[in-house]
Each structure stands twice: as C-alpha cells, then as structure tokens.
C-alpha cells in the first residue's frame, strides 16, 4: 500500500514506521520541513505520484483544510484521518464533495509525547482503530482504511461518526477533563502534603500531562457531547459532597461499590472481561539489570505476569513493583523470590 501522511508528528511518524514495517511505502507532508525530513529518514520507504490512501494526521482544527487541499490536488484514491472527533469532519468533507472517497478513522493509541523523535512502530499493535464510514463512503475506501488498520496490528471497530463521538466522550474526552480538574486542584495543595502522594494520585492524574494545544480543540469540537456525559457526574459529585459533610458511611460505601462495578466493565487483557489476579509487591533496587533479573526468575518459575506498575519511594534507592499474576500463583511466587533474597510480599503483606 502507498500512503501519503500529512503530519509528521508523533502519530503520523509512528503510523509511517508501522506501515513501512508491514511492507508499505510512505510519503510525508508537513509544514515543518525538518519534521518531514526526520520522519522520512526514520521510515526509509517512499514513493512518487498518487497514493492509494491519504492520511490526515494533523491537529483537529486543521483536518478539514488539509483534507480539502489533498482532495483538490487528487493526491490519493481514498482519504482518511486520525482525528479524535468525527461528526464535524464528516460534515466538512461532505461540503467539499469528498464523502464517497473519505472514510474516517481514529486509532485509540497515543502518548503525552509529541514530534517525530519519540515515534514508535508498535504504537498501534493490539489497539482499537475506530473506522467511521458514512452512508456515502464507497466500499473501496472503507476496505483501504480497514486494510491500513490491520497492517499495523490494530483491531478495527466500525462505528458511525455520531456513535464515535459519544463513545470517545465517555471513555477518553470526559476522563481527560476529570483528570485535568483533579491535577489542577493540586496547585492548592501544600508541597509537604504532595510529598506523601502514592501511586493512586499518579494513576488518576497521568493523562493530565497531555498537551493543551492538542486537547483544547478536541474538547471544544466535541464539547456538547462531553458536557452531556459530565453533567450527571457533576450532580453525583454534589450528592457525594453532601454525604461527606453528613458523615453518611452507607452512601459513601455505595459510591465505592458502584465504582467497583463500573471498573469491572473495562475490558481487560486482549479485550476480555476483567478477571481476578493474585497481587504481589516486590522491592526493586535502583540498579541496572534488576528488572531483567526479576523476570528471569518469573521465566524460571513459569509464571506469567499479567500486569505491572511501579511506585517510586521518595528518598529511597528502590521502587515498589506491583505485579498481577494468575490466580493461585501469588503466594508460591513470593516464597520463591524470598528464597532468592528478594523482598517480596503478597497484597495482604
């Protein structure tokens, strides 16, 4: 497949690298010539002439103009994008007469990074790639976008443009707003209090490190849909505040229980339903090679690590690894690690 990518940033370059790894050819376009040259150098496989597919990998506010320019120049047989909102782009594509040759796309992958230097060829592997054909999209364009997603290891998911925008408001845009609100509140927290923060705070504010120039257009474009998702949450928050003030343990317990149920609905490994694991902790010395040594032991014990996270200990030359293991393997693994002079604990201590 011959693909023209407009936008040699993190997403565009990652896509180009993944396409080239799968045997395709890529040509980059970018207003920043240095980015285009660097992305091209990282990919290595290019071509001249008309492409099979044009991909707009540019910020949300630039999508319609970039697609319009490419369509007027007839740069490719079909057109798609990587944008985080779809209804607005679809409407604009229809106004320029490109609806039949356009099929929207949104890979649910990304990073807080920007620019081509941090790009990764494996970024899309195992990640959903939402494809949003309209009623006017021709079958050939839909097939090309689906082929693109599969070629880079993604999992195609078909939604309407409107269905996509509701879905991302619930699982991406709304959570971004909530994470940013929580993180912004930390400006009012004393430094001595922040010093005792644990992994929970880092987990719930991780995406608050996202780039404002990327997210402000996304949130404003999908604003009404996001607001509809957040309004019931705001009402719930007012009720929780009342329960906190009243010391209503029953109502607060019910909140935690509802959160447990909601979290269990998030798909787990390989898209399966979330399942229970044995949780263990291991103190990891801050020295080169320690993680490799630990995983060599897991290999020796034939224990599969289902998930992993690390909490750094302020002032200590070590980190605390939190590991999810298959049910029934936690206690015996901890015993084996202790026998090998590792400091390891089950979740209960």
Residue pairs with C-beta under 8 A, 6 or more apart in sequence:
1 19
1 24
1 25
1 52
1 53
1 144
1 147
1 148
1 151
2 24
2 25
2 26
2 27
2 47
2 49
2 50
2 51
2 52
2 53
3 15
3 16
3 19
3 24
3 25
3 26
3 27
3 51
3 52
3 53
3 54
3 55
3 148
4 26
4 27
4 28
4 29
4 51
4 53
4 54
4 55
4 70
4 75
4 76
5 12
5 15
5 16
5 26
5 27
5 28
5 29
5 39
5 55
5 57
6 12
6 28
6 29
6 30
6 54
6 55
6 56
6 57
6 58
6 66
6 70
7 29
7 30
7 56
7 57
7 58
7 66
8 16
8 28
8 29
8 30
8 32
8 35
8 36
8 38
8 39
8 40
8 116
9 30
9 35
9 57
9 58
9 114
9 115
9 116
10 110
10 111
10 113
10 114
10 115
10 116
10 118
10 119
11 57
11 82
11 107
11 110
11 123
12 28
12 30
12 39
12 55
12 57
12 58
12 82
12 116
13 28
13 35
13 38
13 39
13 42
13 43
13 116
13 119
14 119
14 120
14 121
14 123
14 124
15 55
15 57
15 82
15 107
15 123
15 124
15 152
16 26
16 28
16 39
16 42
16 43
16 119
17 42
17 43
17 119
17 120
17 121
18 121
18 122
18 123
18 124
18 151
18 152
18 153
19 25
19 26
19 43
19 148
19 151
19 152
20 26
20 43
20 44
20 45
20 121
21 121
22 151
22 152
23 151
24 45
24 151
25 45
25 46
25 47
26 40
26 43
26 45
26 46
26 47
27 40
27 46
27 47
27 48
27 51
28 36
28 39
28 40
28 43
29 36
30 36
30 39
35 115
35 116
38 116
38 117
39 116
39 119
40 46
42 116
42 119
50 74
50 75
50 76
50 77
51 75
51 76
51 77
52 76
52 77
52 78
52 144
53 76
53 77
53 78
53 79
53 80
53 144
53 145
53 148
54 67
54 70
54 75
54 76
54 78
54 79
54 80
55 80
55 81
55 82
55 105
55 148
56 62
56 63
56 66
56 67
56 70
56 79
56 80
56 81
56 82
56 83
57 81
57 82
58 66
59 213
59 214
59 217
60 83
60 84
60 85
60 217
60 218
60 221
61 217
61 221
63 81
63 83
63 89
63 92
64 88
64 89
64 92
64 93
64 96
67 79
67 81
67 89
67 92
67 93
67 96
67 98
67 102
68 92
68 96
68 98
70 76
70 79
71 79
71 96
71 97
71 98
71 101
72 96
77 101
77 140
77 141
77 144
78 101
78 102
78 103
78 140
78 141
78 144
78 145
79 93
79 98
79 101
79 102
79 103
79 141
80 102
80 103
80 104
80 105
80 141
80 144
80 145
80 148
81 89
81 104
81 105
81 106
82 105
82 106
82 107
83 89
83 104
83 106
84 106
84 168
84 172
84 173
84 218
84 221
84 222
85 164
85 165
85 168
85 218
85 221
85 222
86 104
86 106
86 132
86 161
86 162
86 164
86 165
87 161
87 162
87 164
87 165
88 221
89 104
89 161
90 99
90 102
90 104
90 132
90 134
90 161
93 99
93 102
94 134
94 136
99 134
99 136
99 137
100 136
100 137
100 138
100 141
101 138
101 141
102 134
102 137
102 141
103 131
103 132
103 133
103 134
103 137
103 141
103 142
103 144
103 145
104 131
104 132
104 133
104 134
104 161
104 164
105 129
105 130
105 131
105 132
105 145
105 148
105 149
106 129
106 130
106 132
106 164
106 168
107 123
107 124
107 127
107 128
107 129
107 130
107 149
107 154
108 127
108 128
108 129
108 130
108 172
109 123
109 124
109 127
109 154
110 123
111 118
111 123
112 207
112 209
112 210
112 211
114 211
114 214
122 153
124 149
124 152
124 153
124 154
125 152
125 153
125 154
126 153
126 154
126 155
126 270
127 154
127 155
128 154
128 155
128 156
128 157
129 149
129 154
129 155
129 156
129 157
130 157
130 158
130 159
130 164
130 167
131 142
131 145
131 146
131 149
131 156
131 157
131 158
131 159
132 158
132 159
132 160
132 161
132 163
132 164
133 141
133 142
133 158
134 160
134 161
146 156
149 155
149 156
150 156
155 271
159 167
165 222
165 225
166 225
168 222
169 222
169 225
169 226
169 228
169 229
170 229
173 218
173 219
173 222
173 225
173 226
173 229
174 226
174 229
174 230
174 233
175 207
176 207
176 208
176 210
176 215
176 219
177 219
177 226
177 230
178 230
178 233
179 204
179 205
179 206
179 207
179 208
180 207
180 208
180 210
182 204
182 205
182 208
183 205
183 208
184 208
186 194
186 205
195 314
198 311
199 309
199 311
199 322
202 311
203 309
219 226
239 251
240 251
240 252
240 255
242 248
243 251
243 252
243 255
244 252
263 274
264 273
264 274
265 274
266 274
267 273
267 274
268 274
268 275
269 306
269 307
276 327
277 306
277 307
277 324
277 325
277 326
277 327
278 324
278 325
278 326
278 327
278 328
278 329
278 330
278 331
278 333
278 346
278 347
279 322
279 323
279 324
279 325
279 330
279 346
279 347
280 322
280 323
280 325
280 330
280 333
280 334
280 344
280 345
280 346
280 347
281 320
281 321
281 322
281 323
281 344
281 345
281 346
281 347
282 294
282 320
282 321
282 323
282 337
282 342
282 343
282 344
282 345
283 318
283 319
283 320
283 321
283 342
283 343
283 344
284 290
284 291
284 294
284 310
284 318
284 319
284 320
284 321
285 317
285 318
286 317
286 318
286 319
294 321
294 337
294 342
295 305
297 336
297 337
297 340
297 342
298 304
298 305
298 333
301 332
301 333
301 336
303 325
303 326
303 329
303 333
304 325
304 326
305 323
305 324
305 325
306 324
306 325
306 326
307 323
307 324
308 321
308 322
308 323
308 324
309 321
309 322
310 319
310 320
310 321
310 322
311 319
311 320
311 322
312 319
312 320
313 319
313 320
325 333
330 346
330 347
331 346
333 344
334 344
334 345
334 346
337 344
338 344
